[in-house]
Amino acid sequence: MTPLPRYLTAALALSLMAASAQADSTKNSLITAFSTITSLEDGWEPMEFPKIDRHSRYQLTDDNGEQVVMATTDNSASGLIARVSVEPGDSLILRWRWKVSNVYEQGNARKKEGDDYPARIYVAFEFEPDEAGFFERAKRKTVEVVFGEELPGNALNYIWANRLPVGEIVANPFTDTTMMVAVNSGTANTGEWVTVERDIVADYRKAFDREPPKLVGVAIMSDSDNTGASATAWYGDVSLVKPD
């Protein structure tokens, strides 16, 4: 048998190491992996918003032999959320990979009419009443009574932005309780799988200038209701791991 050239051997070794690392992170993850489920109801549930009737579509699909979630958005908005209850501690690692077909020409993280993303990871934290003002508490209570569920508090949104530079953090144009973190931006890498890893605790400290409360949910979301645009996104396994 003819031995493989050294560069092919090295490439194969790196590929196997990456696959092993991904398997380990999935195994220890606090979130159910998309690659292991038989239905989107296995560990995930729809995340929908008041007054938005047109929802994005999510379905399991195969991509080069691996099961992933394909999201289709067309002037629509909704997500899939995994409910958790996790004390962040000193470090909490969120890792995922995603791919998008395109970004939005009218997308702009600083403006309400541009607050759409072909792909985002939404990280929700427990509400802290002691940190909120009277009007914020009253508004939340009214919404909870009307819609019958407890609302989360602050949130981090990891976004595939159109123009916001990678690494920049800005307040959501609708509410300063949600901070937008650009982890990809523009057309670079569209149509390609991109792997992202973030320390949620470090990002929360930087975004809100205090320690994070309990983590209550992690969601995937592709939306286009403000821009009226359309896109397709693919989400691989999303893992949430506490370092040893």
C-alpha positions in Angstrom: 0.0 0.0 0.0 1.4 3.4 -1.0 1.8 5.7 2.0 -0.1 9.0 2.0 1.9 12.2 1.3 2.9 14.0 4.4 0.6 17.0 3.7 -2.4 14.7 3.3 -1.5 12.8 6.5 -1.3 16.1 8.4 -4.5 17.4 6.9 -6.3 14.1 7.9 -4.9 14.3 11.4 -6.1 17.9 11.8 -9.5 17.0 10.5 -9.8 14.1 13.0 -8.7 16.3 15.9 -11.3 18.9 15.0 -14.0 16.2 14.8 -12.9 14.8 18.1 -13.0 18.3 19.7 -16.5 18.9 18.4 -17.7 15.5 19.6 -16.3 16.3 23.1 -18.0 19.7 23.2 -21.3 18.2 22.1 -21.0 15.4 24.7 -20.4 17.8 27.6 -22.9 20.4 26.3 -25.8 21.7 28.4 -27.8 22.0 25.2 -29.2 19.2 23.0 -27.2 18.9 19.8 -29.0 19.2 16.5 -26.9 16.3 15.1 -28.4 13.9 17.6 -32.1 14.7 17.6 -35.0 13.2 15.6 -37.3 16.2 15.9 -37.0 19.9 16.6 -39.1 19.3 19.7 -36.2 17.3 21.2 -34.8 19.9 23.6 -35.9 22.9 21.5 -39.2 24.9 21.2 -40.5 27.7 19.0 -39.6 31.3 20.1 -42.2 33.7 18.7 -43.0 37.4 19.2 -46.1 39.4 19.8 -47.6 41.1 16.8 -45.3 39.2 14.4 -47.6 36.7 12.5 -45.2 35.7 9.8 -42.7 33.2 11.2 -39.3 31.9 9.9 -39.2 28.2 9.0 -36.8 25.7 10.6 -36.2 22.1 9.6 -33.7 19.4 10.1 -31.6 18.6 7.0 -28.5 16.9 5.9 -25.3 18.8 5.0 -22.4 16.6 3.8 -23.5 13.8 6.0 -24.2 15.8 9.2 -27.6 16.7 10.4 -28.1 20.5 10.8 -31.0 22.9 11.0 -31.9 24.9 8.0 -33.7 28.2 8.6 -35.6 30.1 5.9 -36.7 33.7 6.5 -38.7 35.9 4.1 -40.1 39.1 5.7 -40.5 37.0 8.9 -39.2 36.5 12.4 -39.1 33.7 14.9 -36.6 31.4 16.5 -35.9 28.1 18.2 -34.9 28.2 21.9 -33.4 25.7 24.3 -34.5 26.5 27.9 -31.7 26.2 30.4 -31.0 27.2 34.0 -27.3 27.7 34.4 -25.2 29.8 36.8 -22.5 31.2 34.6 -19.6 31.2 37.1 -16.3 32.5 36.0 -16.5 31.2 32.4 -19.2 29.7 30.2 -18.2 28.7 26.6 -20.7 28.9 23.8 -19.6 27.3 20.5 -21.4 26.9 17.3 -21.0 26.8 13.5 -23.2 28.4 10.9 -23.6 29.3 7.3 -25.7 32.0 5.5 -26.7 32.4 1.9 -26.5 36.2 2.0 -26.6 39.3 4.2 -29.2 42.1 3.9 -28.4 45.2 1.9 -30.6 47.2 4.2 -29.3 45.5 7.4 -28.1 47.9 10.1 -27.6 47.0 13.7 -27.9 50.6 14.8 -31.4 51.3 13.3 -34.8 49.8 14.0 -35.5 49.4 10.3 -32.3 47.5 9.8 -32.5 45.2 12.9 -32.5 41.9 10.9 -29.9 39.2 10.5 -29.7 36.1 8.4 -28.4 34.3 11.5 -28.1 35.1 15.1 -27.6 33.3 18.4 -29.8 34.8 21.2 -28.6 34.3 24.8 -31.2 35.2 27.4 -30.5 35.9 31.1 -32.7 35.9 34.2 -34.5 39.2 34.9 -32.9 41.2 37.8 -35.6 43.4 39.3 -33.2 45.2 41.6 -31.3 46.4 38.5 -34.4 47.7 36.7 -36.3 50.9 37.2 -39.9 51.3 38.3 -41.3 51.8 34.7 -39.3 48.8 33.4 -40.7 46.6 36.1 -44.2 47.8 35.5 -44.0 47.4 31.7 -42.7 43.9 32.1 -45.5 42.9 34.5 -48.1 44.2 32.0 -46.7 42.2 29.2 -46.4 39.1 31.3 -50.1 39.4 32.3 -51.2 39.8 28.7 -49.1 37.1 27.2 -49.0 34.7 30.2 -45.3 34.0 30.5 -42.3 35.3 32.4 -39.9 37.4 30.3 -36.2 37.1 30.4 -33.9 40.1 31.4 -30.8 41.2 29.6 -29.7 39.4 26.4 -26.7 39.0 24.2 -27.2 38.6 20.5 -24.3 37.2 18.5 -25.0 38.3 14.9 -23.9 37.9 11.4 -24.1 41.6 10.6 -24.2 43.5 7.4 -22.0 46.5 8.2 -21.2 46.4 11.9 -17.4 45.6 12.3 -16.5 42.2 13.8 -16.0 42.5 17.5 -18.1 45.6 18.0 -20.9 45.6 20.6 -23.9 48.0 20.3 -27.2 48.3 22.0 -30.2 46.9 20.1 -32.1 49.9 18.6 -35.3 48.7 20.2 -34.0 48.2 23.8 -30.8 48.7 25.6 -31.4 45.5 27.6 -30.2 43.6 24.5 -26.7 44.0 23.3 -25.6 43.0 19.7 -22.2 41.4 19.2 -20.9 41.2 15.7 -19.1 37.9 15.2 -19.3 37.8 11.4 -19.9 40.8 9.1 -20.6 41.4 5.5 -20.3 39.0 2.5 -17.0 37.5 3.5 -17.6 33.8 4.1 -21.2 33.7 2.9 -22.0 30.3 1.6 -19.3 28.8 3.9 -19.4 27.1 7.3 -17.9 29.3 10.0 -17.1 28.2 13.5 -17.5 30.6 16.4 -16.6 30.3 20.1 -17.4 32.9 22.8 -17.0 33.2 26.5 -20.5 34.4 27.5 -19.3 35.6 30.9 -16.6 37.8 29.4 -19.0 39.2 26.8 -21.7 40.0 29.4 -19.2 41.8 31.6 -18.0 43.9 28.6 -21.6 44.6 27.3 -23.3 45.4 30.7 -20.4 46.2 33.0 -21.5 43.8 35.7 -21.6 40.1 36.4 -24.1 38.0 34.6 -27.1 36.5 36.3 -28.5 33.0 35.6 -28.6 31.9 32.0 -32.2 30.9 31.0 -32.1 30.3 27.3 -30.1 30.0 24.1 -31.8 30.4 20.8 -31.1 30.4 17.1 -32.9 33.0 15.0 -33.1 34.1 11.4 -35.3 37.2 10.9 -36.1 39.7 8.1 -39.3 41.4 9.3 -37.9 44.9 9.5 -36.0 44.9 6.2 -38.5 42.7 4.2 -35.5 40.7 3.0 -35.0 37.0 2.7 -32.2 34.5 3.4 -31.4 30.9 4.2 -29.1 30.0 7.1 -27.8 26.6 8.4 -27.0 26.0 12.0 -24.7 23.2 13.1 -24.5 22.0 16.7 -24.7 24.7 19.4 -22.8 23.7 22.5 -22.8 25.3 25.9 -19.9 24.1 28.1 -18.6 25.0 31.6 -14.8 24.7 31.5 -13.2 22.2 33.9 
